[in-house]
Amino acid sequence: MKVPGKITVITATILVTALILIFSVLHGFNVFSNTPQAEERSDSLFFNKPYKLPDEVTFAGEKMPLENFDTKESLDREILVSAYRHSSTILIIKRANRYLPIIEKILQKNGIPDDFKYLVAAESEYSNMVSPVGATGFWQIMQATGREYGLEINSVIDERYHIEKSTQFACDYFRKSYEKYGNWTLAAASYNGGRAALDEQIRIQRQNNYYDLLLTEETARYIFRAVAYKLVITDPARYGFDISIEELYPGLKYYEVKVDTAVTDFSAFAEKYGTNYKLLKFLNPWLRKPYLTPGPGREYFIKIPAEGMRNPESNESVN
């Protein structure tokens, strides 16, 4: 008769039962019965759930054919990925409040649909990131392409990090693509996949509708990812994000100083204007060195933190 063994089994059973009960209490339902408590679990923060797609969704004024199962499921996928990428998506929503007003003005000036501002969320999450292949900045611009479109890119200046100039670059690209395809969705897709690759697939597949083309996974997901961010950013609460206006990143207050002569020390330069090197570089990430030597006829506008920038009183983008 092995009493210790029986005691061990009883102890293990009690322990498992206790763990189940604790799990049930924490998750707000009773695993042993079909109670109203169990029915309420879908509303618990401890449970993930899918989100109902809007009945109609557009990108750049062009309707997405959600009646097609593959279109609907592609959008559903990106909404789920965005909604459950919690920390990253929260940061995207917070940053959008700071940077979208800047991007919106440039898109409007160039006649580019407002929805293109959400491509930046898909490209870089509204940050100056660098991809493994060297695509850089908010708009993820490759060095050769940036230079081709007139951006200054060298060891001292890299305008791919300049939000206004890089957005203008993107607008020029979009406009040229729209003139070629006559369609904003394809124009946006070409920014991700390149016109040559898109042209080849249009030729092979004899289709000129983005939603009917079989493309590389990245380009196939590109528009859906941007639209998912559009939906989440414009209505965070619908997708489970409880973010108050006060928690959004505010626009930064600054003024600009024209520079057309050499700056040998940006630390001293910053001090002259009552700020420091860190804040100066935060506002001007396109300055890649602690000095600047403009070429003949070159001039630059450097953003200087305005009074109160560190503790802005509003959430408006101010410059």
C-alpha positions, 0 to 999 in steps of 0.5 A: 500500500503506497499511501504517499503515491495516492497523496501525490495524485490527490495533491496534483488533482487539487492543484490542477483544479485550483489553477483552472478555477483561478484561470476562470476567475481571471478570464471572467467565465466558468469553464464548468458550465454554460452560464451568462458569465461564459457568454460575456467573455467575448467582451473581456479584455482578455479575449481576442476577437475579429472585427466586422469590416465596414460595408464599404471601404475606399482608397483614394476615392476608389472603392475596394471590391469587398464583394470579392472574397479575396479582397475582403479576406486580404483587408480582414487580415491586415486589420487583424494584424494592425489591431493586434500589433498592440504596442506598434499600432499605438505608437503609429496612432500617436505619431500620426497626430504629429506628422499627418498635418505636415504630410496632408498639406504637401499632398493637397498642394500636389493634388495627391489624394489624402489617403496616400498619407496612410502609405507612410504608416505601411512604409515606416510607421511614421518614423525615420527607419532604415530597411535592411536593403537601405530604404530610408526615411518616412517614405523608405526611399532608396539612395539611387532613386532619391538622387534621380528625383533630385534629393541631396544624399551624401555623408553630410546631408540626406534629404530622405530624412527630411519629411517635407522634401521626401514627401514632395519626392513621393508626390512627384512619383505618384503623379508620374505613376498616375499619368501612366496608369490613370488609377490611384490604386495602381499608382500607390502600388507602383511605389512599393513594387516599382513600375517595371515590375508592375508593368510586367505583371499587367502584361503577363496577366492581361489585367490592369486592376490592382485587385485582380492582379497576382503580385508579390506578397509585399505589394499584394498586401500594400494597399490593404495594409495602408487601408487598415491603418486608415481605418484604425487611425481614424477610428481607434476605439472601433478596433480596441484602442482606448487613446485619449487626445491628450495621449497623442503626440502633439505637433512640435513648435519651431521656426526656421533659420536660413543657412547658406554659409558653413556651420562648423559646430552644430552644438555651438549653433544650437546654443546660439539659438537657445536650444541643444544639439539633441533637439536640433537633430530631432527636428532636422534628422537630415543633417547627418554630421555635426557640421555643414558646408553648403555648396555654391548657391546652396541654402538650407532652412534649419528648424529651431525649437520655438518657445514651449516646444518641449511642453506644447499646450495643444495637439495642433501641428505648429510651425 
